[in-house]
Amino acid sequence: MQPTFKKTPAGIAELERHTLKLRPELRRLLIMIDGKRSVDSLVPFFRPNELPLLVDELLQCGAIETLVPVAQIASDGDGDDQLTVAVTTLRGTLSKAQLSAAISAAKTHCKSQLGRAADRFIGDLDKCTDSAALRICISDIQLKLMSDFGEASATQFVTAVREAVRRSSS
């Protein structure tokens, strides 16, 4: 079972008033934590092996708390940290065809949702040369879609990009 986290009152205060003075990548993760999605669903938006460290920092500063006991997470697998296993399993690099398909799908969906506001993101997507850069761009677009149109729109965007990658793999 993968852990699910929710914001604590301190985490909510940080988003509203910057009370904890978090680094940008920690704020980005804090914004994405909604108490519904598991850590697995957040893996594509961060660099390899970065997510476990960021989650740990947010836990330590009291911005988030787990909805699944941490002891239960560790006992579900073979004793290894399940969060680390999830990151290494889902973090493979994309082939050139997959990268191209993902960028194309991201551009199309971004343009249809954001119109002229998508130009900045499309420029960033054009500069993507590897999976890590693409993940950062997709995360930025997802955050913009969440703030402008809600979580459903952001989820639809990510699903479209993942589907394009899946189709290009077959």
N, C-alpha and C positions, 0 to 999 in steps of 0.2 A: 504494500500500500504506500503510495506517495503522499508526502505531507501536504497539507493545505494550511495556509497562514491567513490571519486576519490582522488588520491594523488595530493597534492599541490606541487609547486616548492620546498617548504621546505621539504616535504616528500620525494621527489625524491632525493634531496641533502642528506638527512639522509641515504638513502639506498646506495648511492654512496660513501659518505665520513664520515658517522657517525657524522653529524653536530649537531644533537639534543641529542645525548647520550641517546637513548631510552633503556629501559629495554628489555630483550630478548622477552618477550611475546608481548610487543608493536611492536617490529620489525617484529615479526612473523605475526601479524595482518596486519601491514603496507604492508608487502610483498604480502599478500593474497588479498588486496584491489586492484581491477583492473578497477573500473568504470563500470563494467558490472553486476557483481554478487550482489544480495541483501544481506542484513545482515542475512536473513534466511539461505542462503547457507553457511555461515561461522559458524553458531551455533555449528555444530558437532565437531569443532576443538578446543573448549575451555571449561573450567570447567563451571558448572552451575553458572549463574549470573555473570560470569566474563566478558563476551563480552560487555554488556552495559557500564561497567566501563572503559574498554580498549578503546572503541570507543570514549567515552567522553574525555578521556585523549588525544587521538590523535587529536580530534577536538580542544581541548584547546591549545595544543602546535602548532597548525597550520599545522600539517602534512597531514591532509585530509580535504575535504569539501564534503558536501552532494550534491547530484544531485537532491534530492527531498526535498523541503522545510520541515523543522522540524515541523512547525505548521500544515502542511498537514498530516504528519504522525500521530500526536496526534488526529486529528479530524476524522480520518478514523474509529476508533474503538469506544468503549464506553467511551472514555475520558482517559483511562489508557494509559500508555506509551507502544506503540506497540512493541518496542524492548524488553522490559522486558517480555511482554506476549509471544513473540516468543521464548525467551530463556526458560521460564518455561514450555511451551507447548512441545517443541521439545527435552527437556533434560531428558526425562525419563531414568531410569536405564534399562539395558538390562537383560533379564533372562539368566540363565546359558546356555541354548541352543542357544540363540541369540548371546551371547558373544563368545561361541565356534565357531559358524558359521562365525561370523565376523572375528575372529582371523584366522580361516582356510582360508577364502577367501583372507584376507590381505596377509597371507604368500604365498599363491599360486600366486597371482597377482604380489606381490613384487619380488618373485624369478624369475618369467617369464620375468619381465621388467629389473631387475637390475643384474641378474645372481649372481656372487660371492659377489658383493657389497651389496647384500640383507642380508647376514649373520648377520650383526650387528642389522639390523631392526628385523629380525626373532627372534634373541635372546631377544630383547626388547618385542616383541609380546608374546613370551613364558612366560614372567614375568607378563603379564597383568592379574589381578585378578578382575578388575571391569571396569565399563564403562568409568570412568574418565581417568584411565591409558590407556585404549585402544584409547580414543580420542587423547591423547597426542602422542601416537605412530603413529596413522594414520596421524596426522598432520605433524609429522616429515617425514614420508614416502612421503606424498603428496608434501612437500617442495622439497625433493630430486628429485622426479619425475619431478616437475616443472622446476627445475634448469637444469636437465640433458636432458629431453625429451620434455619439453613444457607443457602448461596448458592442452592440450587435453589428454595427458597420465595421468596426475594427476586426472583429472575429471573422466576418465575411471576407475581408481583405486577406487576412492571414490564411484562411481556408483556400481561397483562390490561388494564392502563391504556392501553397503546399500541393494542391491538386496539379498545378502546372509542372512542378518538380516530379511528382509521381508519374504523370503521363509521359514525361520525357525519359523516365527511367525504363519504361516498358517497351 
